[in-house]
Amino acid sequence: MSNFFFNDRKELVNDAIEGSLVTAPHKNLAKLDTDPSMRIVVRKDWDKKKVAVVSGGGAGHEPAHLGFVGKGMLTAAVCGDLFASPSVDAVLTAIVAVTGEAGCLLVIKNYTGDRLNFGLAAEKAKHLGYKVEMVMVGDDISLPDNKQPRGIAGTVFVHKMAGYAAEAGYSLAEVKEFVDHANKQVFSIGVAMSGCHLPQAKGDAQRIPEGSIEVGLGIHGEPGASKVVTQNSREVIELMLSKLTPHITKNNRVAVMVNNLGGVSALEMGILTKELYHSALAPQIDYVVGPALVVTALDMKGLSLSLLVLDEKIEKALTAPTEASSWVGAVKPEKMSVISLETVETKVQYTPSDDKLSGQIVDVVTQTLSELEDELNALDAKVGDGDTGATFAAGARGIAALLKAQDLPLADQSKLCLVIGERLAVVMGGSSGVLFSIFFTGAGQKLAEGKSLADGLLFGLNQMKHYGGADLGDRTMIDALQPALEALQQSNSLEEATKAAGKGAEDTAKSTKANAGRSSYLNSDSLAGNPDPGAVAVAKVFAALLKANIV
């Protein structure tokens, strides 16, 4: 069974219609109160003085057809069940509901069910005294030998032409003449890498080999003309255009509709549109409609391109305003704007300098963390992903290399912290590198303001907590680092700081719930009795500094 959100299969289409109408932005749509089997959406602002334009077809192509009901496009849309034409009675009811003296134009896609049901409804309406004409759209050029080309997304171009002419006050004959002309200027082709999935359908809809696309797939999942081994965006657009451009001349100006068949991400549609803009056809493209969901095939992962050859009247109709909520507008493509900006210098500027005490501290800390690599990795394997030791050691060795090269501003604590923070962001992997970079950068900023080392380090810790999201008691290195720094601030005693760090690390072994870091994904049995490796690293660093008699 395919994945599909719905409540009641019998009410699926009705529910979808209601969901669309309650959020109609122009508040201009209504569903006709008629037989429940008839799903007809009409303009609330229609007064029958102008030619009515009615379209419709099976559901599953949303936003077609009701998304294009509104001033300047359709007067009414008749919705069938999924991929099924609406009944003759439903179409006739729609015609009668919206048609006045001016008459009605039906615009349908060239499928047998639509031709028969809309055609018979038109004949019945004529028998009742209504003036009705019909236009069948067959814009799909993917099957060149097909005498009955299918109507696909280009149908919406025809909706726009018909809606413009009707709104402009044309007679039914004039609307029909203009729409017939425009209909001959529309050419479409679709491709897809996977088919669509119907609710409660059994089996796998995927018949297209991995890494391939099918060219000319129908909007109901019908097989296309060929399969091609590519999913490269440039090759796909070039292939589609190679099929479309023989239908126009090099002197033609065109509008192109970029239609998402339902399952392509917005990111991919942007990439495909970029390829269109840089294609060989680009010099002839005056307008682009989309990329957008226009005529979909449920969740089909594919797209279609529709070309509309422009003349003065067609262009005016294309760009005329409309209150159809799903018409995204025709936009003149422009070269991507780029605003020049001077590079912001973020690298810390410093002069290497010497300071015996600072050098000793850096040496002890980096050597300790390097030697702890295996121990911390083993501990992290029990409560995390087993790389804490390697991560801390990588950061330590990166700073140790600068110390050995005498490339640290040891005599300037502020610059020293800033340089360490900058370097750790490069050499120390994962989130730990970023967290420690934030820690030392914050400390360096406060030291530059004249704050003490303890105050600066506590400020850096608060910044780390703010951006990292962890806090005291969350079973992270903060459980050892915060008590140690607070003890250092209050007593100025490295011994007291070391005691506080050790106790904080020990307490993490008693905690069976982690609220941050990798350990937060583990159960209490995995955590019980195992201290947090980051907290252990902090405690051992303070212990090493105390042992080295750092004053």
Buried (B, 14 or more C-beta within 10 A) or exposed (E): EBEBEEEEEEEBBBEBBEEBBEEBEBEBBBBBEBEEEBBBBBBEEBEBEBBBBBBBBBBBBBBBBBBBBBBBBBBBBBBBBBBBBBBBBBBBBBBBBBBBEBBBBBBBBBBEBBBEBBBBBBBBBEEEEBBBBBBBBBBBBBBEEBEEBBBBBBBBBBBBBBBBBBBBEBBBEBBBBBBEEBBEBBBBBBBBBBBBBBBEEEEEBEEBEEEBBBBBBBBBBEEBBEBBEBBEBBBBBBBBBEBBBEBBEEEBBBBBBBBBBBBBEEEBBEBBBBBBBEBEBEEBBBBBBBBBBBBBBBBBBBBBBBBBBBEEBBBEBBBBEBBBBBBBEBEEBEEEEEEEEEEEEEEBEBEBBEBEEBBBBBBBBBBBBBBBBEBBBEBBBBBBBBBBBBBBBBBBBBBBEBBEEEEBBBBBBBBBBBBBBBBBBEBBEBEBBBBBBBBBBBBBBBBBEEBBBBBBBBBBBEBBBEEBEBBBBBBBBBBBBBBBBBBBBEEEEBEBBBBBBBBBBBBBBEBBEBBBBBBBEBEEEBBEEBBBBBBBBBBBBBBBBBEBEBE
